[in-house]
């Protein structure tokens, strides 16, 4: 990892006690296991959440060798608008959203999801904008995605039934202007994964989803089916179904419109 410099001075190994590190949500530089890592304090978990996770995603004060001062820290400015965060879904889950079958989503805690929960808990509007598999259906299909601001040229895989060969792009590369579905968060909770109920499984939109049909065909009960589905998506140690990690659960109202239009209209 590159050294952190401040005013020409190398401060990569100059640490002060962790008690001097600001715990106000800003990203700071910490010394851990011989490395400098970027992390932000989370009041909800009482831990430092790594911005670039290694084998683990969070650290306690006792695990940290010290705070490395001198790194430029900043808060994101909301510019007076509600914050909106991207969330990626498979094509099957996008279809579940479009037909109104999916109303919940669960995520292993990270700074992004915990901040979204805190925003909702504070009584502020909270939106998630959906990323899905997509393509450019007009003009130059090889153009960089962020250079094209014409949302009308975007083709969404979940709704595509044509025959032309398109260059499909992964959901994680979908820019904000190309998103067509916004999730207005109505409830946000933090708790053990195993707390999920059979009703919650239906709210997750699994039943009838094409990419998990084989699970349901085995005749498993909803919770068992969801456990298998969860492990397909989360194989990292500490995040599997048997590990029963805490998860952030969002219940939401899907709105079939771009997130910036939703915010502008105050929906």
C-alpha positions in Angstrom: 0.0 0.0 0.0 1.3 3.4 -0.9 2.7 5.6 1.8 0.6 8.5 3.0 2.3 11.9 2.7 1.4 15.3 4.1 3.2 18.5 3.2 6.1 16.4 1.7 6.6 14.4 4.9 6.3 10.7 5.0 3.8 9.7 7.7 3.1 6.1 6.7 4.6 4.8 9.9 4.0 7.7 12.2 1.1 6.7 14.4 -0.6 8.2 17.5 -2.9 6.4 19.9 -6.1 5.2 18.4 -8.0 7.3 21.0 -7.0 10.4 19.0 -8.7 9.1 15.8 -11.9 11.0 14.9 -15.0 8.8 15.3 -17.4 11.0 13.3 -17.9 8.9 10.2 -14.9 10.3 8.2 -12.5 8.0 6.5 -9.2 7.9 8.3 -5.9 6.0 8.0 -5.2 3.3 10.6 -2.2 1.0 11.2 -3.2 -2.6 11.3 -1.0 -5.7 10.9 1.9 -3.7 9.4 -0.4 -2.1 6.8 -2.1 1.3 6.5 -5.8 0.8 6.0 -8.7 3.2 5.4 -11.6 2.9 7.7 -14.5 4.8 9.2 -16.0 4.5 12.7 -19.5 3.1 12.9 -21.5 4.0 16.1 -24.0 1.3 15.3 -21.5 -1.6 15.6 -18.9 0.1 17.7 -16.2 -0.9 15.2 -14.0 0.5 12.4 -15.4 -0.5 9.0 -12.8 -1.0 6.4 -13.3 0.9 3.2 -11.2 -1.6 1.3 -11.9 -4.9 3.1 -9.0 -7.4 3.5 -9.9 -10.8 5.0 -12.1 -9.1 7.5 -14.5 -6.1 7.1 -14.2 -4.4 10.5 -11.8 -3.8 13.4 -12.0 -3.0 17.1 -9.8 -0.4 18.8 -7.8 -3.2 20.5 -6.8 -4.6 17.1 -5.4 -1.4 15.8 -1.7 -0.3 16.3 -2.5 3.3 15.9 -4.0 6.2 14.0 -2.0 7.7 11.2 -2.7 11.5 11.2 -2.3 13.6 8.1 -4.7 11.9 5.7 -7.1 14.3 4.1 -10.6 13.4 5.3 -13.9 14.6 4.0 -17.6 14.3 4.3 -19.8 13.8 1.3 -22.1 16.7 0.6 -25.7 15.9 0.1 -26.3 19.3 -1.7 -29.7 19.5 0.1 -31.0 16.3 -1.6 -31.7 12.9 0.0 -28.7 10.5 -0.4 -29.3 7.6 -2.8 -27.1 4.6 -3.1 -26.8 2.0 -5.8 -27.7 -1.6 -5.4 -27.1 -4.4 -7.9 -29.7 -7.1 -8.7 -29.7 -10.1 -11.0 -32.0 -10.1 -14.0 -34.4 -12.4 -12.2 -34.6 -10.1 -9.2 -35.2 -7.1 -11.4 -38.1 -9.0 -13.0 -39.4 -9.6 -9.4 -39.2 -5.9 -8.8 -41.1 -5.0 -12.0 -44.0 -7.3 -11.1 -44.1 -6.2 -7.5 -43.0 -9.5 -6.0 -39.8 -8.2 -4.4 -40.1 -5.8 -1.5 -37.1 -6.6 0.7 -33.3 -6.9 0.3 -30.6 -8.0 2.8 -27.0 -7.1 2.9 -23.9 -7.9 5.1 -23.2 -4.7 7.0 -20.8 -2.3 5.3 -20.3 1.5 5.6 -22.7 2.1 2.7 -25.6 0.0 4.1 -25.1 1.1 7.7 -25.1 4.8 6.6 -28.3 4.2 4.6 -29.9 2.6 7.7 -28.8 5.5 9.9 -30.2 8.0 7.4 -33.6 6.2 7.4 -33.5 6.0 11.2 -32.9 9.7 11.4 -36.2 10.3 9.6 -34.7 11.3 6.3 -35.7 10.0 3.0 -33.6 7.1 1.8 -33.4 5.8 -1.7 -31.6 2.9 -3.4 -31.2 3.0 -7.2 -31.2 -0.3 -9.0 -28.3 -1.4 -11.2 -29.0 -4.2 -13.6 -27.5 -5.9 -16.7 -27.7 -3.4 -19.5 -26.5 -2.4 -23.0 -26.4 0.6 -25.3 -29.0 -0.1 -28.0 -28.2 2.9 -30.2 -25.2 4.8 -31.5 -21.7 3.4 -30.7 -22.1 0.3 -28.5 -18.3 0.5 -27.6 -18.6 4.0 -26.2 -17.6 4.3 -22.5 -20.8 4.0 -20.4 -20.3 7.1 -18.3 -19.9 9.2 -21.5 -23.4 8.5 -22.7 -26.1 10.6 -20.9 -28.9 9.6 -23.2 -31.0 7.2 -21.1 -33.3 6.5 -24.0 -30.4 4.6 -25.7 -30.2 2.2 -22.8 -31.5 -1.3 -23.1 -32.3 -3.3 -20.0 -31.7 -7.1 -20.2 -34.7 -7.9 -17.9 -37.1 -6.3 -20.4 -35.3 -7.2 -23.7 -37.0 -9.5 -26.1 -35.4 -8.4 -29.4 -33.0 -10.4 -31.6 -30.1 -7.9 -32.3 -26.9 -8.9 -30.7 -26.0 -6.4 -28.0 -22.9 -5.9 -25.9 -24.3 -6.5 -22.4 -22.6 -4.7 -19.6 -22.5 -6.0 -16.0 -24.9 -4.4 -13.5 -22.1 -3.0 -11.4 -21.1 -0.8 -14.4 -24.5 0.8 -14.8 -24.3 4.6 -14.4 -26.9 6.4 -12.3 -28.6 8.1 -15.3 -29.3 4.7 -16.9 -31.1 3.3 -13.9 -34.9 3.0 -14.3 -36.0 1.6 -10.9 -35.7 3.4 -7.5 -36.4 1.8 -4.2 -37.9 4.1 -1.5 -36.9 2.6 1.8 -39.8 2.3 4.3 -38.0 0.3 7.0 -34.4 -0.6 7.8 -33.3 -3.0 10.5 -30.1 -4.7 11.7 -30.2 -8.2 13.1 -29.2 -11.9 12.7 -29.7 -13.4 9.2 -31.6 -16.4 10.8 -34.3 -14.0 12.0 -35.8 -14.1 8.5 -39.3 -15.6 8.3 -41.2 -17.5 5.6 -43.1 -14.3 4.8 -39.8 -12.4 4.5 -38.6 -15.0 2.0 -41.6 -14.2 -0.2 -40.9 -10.5 0.2 -37.4 -11.1 -1.0 -38.9 -12.2 -4.3 -37.4 -15.7 -4.5 -40.5 -17.7 -5.4 -40.8 -17.8 -9.1 -37.4 -16.2 -9.8 -35.8 -17.9 -12.8 -32.3 -18.2 -11.3 -33.5 -19.9 -8.2 -36.3 -22.1 -9.6 -34.2 -25.2 -9.2 -34.1 -24.6 -5.4 -37.8 -24.5 -5.1 -38.2 -27.6 -7.3 -36.4 -29.6 -4.6 -39.4 -29.1 -2.4 -37.5 -27.2 0.3 -39.3 -25.0 2.8 -39.0 -21.2 2.3 -36.3 -20.8 4.9 -34.2 -23.7 3.6 -34.6 -22.4 0.0 -33.4 -19.0 1.1 -30.4 -20.4 3.0 -29.3 -22.1 -0.2 -29.9 -19.0 -2.3 -28.0 -16.9 0.3 -24.9 -19.2 0.1 -24.9 -18.9 -3.7 -24.4 -15.2 -3.2 -22.3 -15.1 -0.1 -19.5 -17.7 0.1 -16.9 -15.6 2.1 -16.0 -16.8 5.6 -18.2 -15.2 8.2 -21.0 -14.4 5.8 -22.5 -17.8 5.0 -25.9 -18.9 6.2 -24.4 -21.2 8.9 -22.3 -18.2 10.1 -25.6 -16.3 10.8 -24.1 -12.8 10.3 -25.9 -9.7 11.2 -27.5 -8.2 8.1 -29.1 -4.9 7.2 -32.6 -5.5 5.9 -34.4 -2.9 3.8 -38.1 -3.0 3.1 -39.0 -0.7 0.3 -41.5 0.6 -2.2 -40.3 0.1 -5.8 -40.8 3.1 -8.1 -40.3 2.6 -11.8 -38.5 5.9 -12.5 -34.9 7.2 -12.4 -33.7 8.1 -8.9 -33.0 11.8 -9.8 -36.6 12.2 -11.2 -37.9 10.6 -8.0 -36.0 13.0 -5.8 -36.9 16.0 -7.9 -40.6 15.2 -7.8 -40.4 14.5 -4.0 -41.9 11.0 -4.4 
